Amino acid sequence: MKSFIFLLAALACLTASGQSAEDQAVMEPIMQLFQGMNQGDSARVRACFAPDVSLVTLSTDKTGKPVSRTDRSIKNFLTAVGTPHAESWSEPIWDVKIQRQGALAQVWAQYAFYVGKKFSHCGVDAFQLMRMPDGAWKIFHLADTRVREGCTIPEHIAAPFR
């Protein structure tokens, strides 16, 4: 089941209209990140990121006020997502938009997050990537929003979790 869900997420990304070979190369570390999260593999997750990385999560507090949490170290993120879990963590994405110029790429995608088959939250992932000297793309900034209600998840994304 884990492999099926990951494959579904990969297909959603790789079949985005007009995706070039370079766009697919930009998506490689993102897909590897999701696979590493799903497998609880911290080494696979770490390999997706540049040496210096920033992580930002935007959400709202109980009163509806916007809240931002920034982490300049990937250590806590690796511990959270890169540790084996009793139930797999899955983050299928859709509506992927890729922009590139030179060594900079940006990927914006809608997502839904599931623990096992249970829906947790949805939002937007905003990745910024850089082309490393060896030509590989690495994530140097990841921002996401988190919403627990009012999510509109496409049927083909939600179906495997029922």
N, C-alpha and C positions, 0 to 999 in steps of 0.2 A: 504494500500500500504506500509506503514512504516513497518508493521509486516512482510509482504512478503519479503521485501528487507533484513530485519534483519535475517529472517529465511534462506534466500539464503546464506548470509554470514556465518551463523552458520553452515549450512550444508557443505559448502565448507571447513570449518576448521575441523569439526568433522569427515568428511569422508576421511581425509588424510590417505594414506595407512599406515597400521601398527600402528595406534594410540592406545596406551595402555590406561588403566583407569587413570594412573598417567599423561600421556600426556593430556588427556581430562581435568584433574584437573588443569594443568598448563594453559590450554586455557580458563578456566572459567572466570578469571578476565579480560582477553582480550575481550572476547565476551560480558561481562557485560559492559566494557568500550564503545564498539561500540553501544550497545543498549542504554546506557545512553546518548551518543552523539546524537543518532537518536531521542531520546525523549526529549532532552534538560533538563536532570535530573542531576543536579550537585551532589546531594547526592549519586546517583548510580555511577557516574563517580569517585568521591572521594574514595568510598569504594574499588575501584580496586587497589589503590596505597598504598605502604608502607608509614609510617610517613615521612621519608626522601626520596625525589625523585629528580632526575635531568631529564631535558627534553632538547634534542638537535635537532635542525633542520638544515639540510645541504641543501643548494641550490646554485644557481649561480646568480651573479649580471648581469646587462645589458651587460657587456663586456665578460661574460662567466667565470669570476673569481669565484672560490669556496668561499662561504660565510657560516659561522657557527654562529648560534644563540643559546646560552645556557641560560636556565632558571632554577635556583635552587629552585624556589618556584612554587608550583602548582597553586597558586592563580589565575594568569592570564589565565592559561589553563582552570581551572574550570569555570572562567567567560566566556571565549570564547565558550567552547563546552558544558558547563552544563547549559546554559541559553536557555529557549524556543526560537525557531526561527520561522519566518513566513513559511519557508520551511525546511523540515527535512534535517539533515546532515547524509549522509550515507558513510561508508567506507568499502566496501566489500574487502575481502582479499582472496588470493589464493597462491598456491605454498608454503604452510606453512612448515617450517622446525623447528623441536623442538629438543633441546639438553638439557639433564639434568645430573647433578651429585650432589648427596646429596641435600643440601638446595638451590642450584643454578640451574636456568633454563634459557634458551635463546630461543627466538622465532623470526624467521626471516620470513617475508612474503611480497609478492608483494601486493600493494593496489591501488585502484582508489578512489578518493574522489568526491562525488556529493553533490550539493546543490539542493534539490528537484530532478529534472531529469536532471539538467545541470551539465556536467562534469566540474570539477575545475582543478584537477591535479592528478598525480599518483606518485608512487615511491616505496620505501621499508620502512617497519616498522621493527625496531629491538628492541625487548623488552628484558629486563633482569628482572627476577623475583626471589624472595626469598621465601622460605617456612617459614612461621611465626611460632611462638611457638605453636599456636593452629592447625597447619597443613595446613592452607590455604595458597595459593600462592598469592603474591602481587607484583605488578610492582614497582621496585625501580629505573629503568632507562628506558627511552624511547627515541630512536633516530629515525629520519625519514629523508628521502630525498624527495625533491619536484621537480617535472618535469611537465611542462605544454604542451610540444610537444613531439611527437615521442613515445607516450605510446602505448604498445601492450596489450590491455585488452581482455581477453578471452570472447568469444561471450556469454557464459552463465552468465558472470558477467555484461556485458554491456546491455544485452537485456532488463532487467526490467526498465532501465532508458530511454528507447526510447518511 
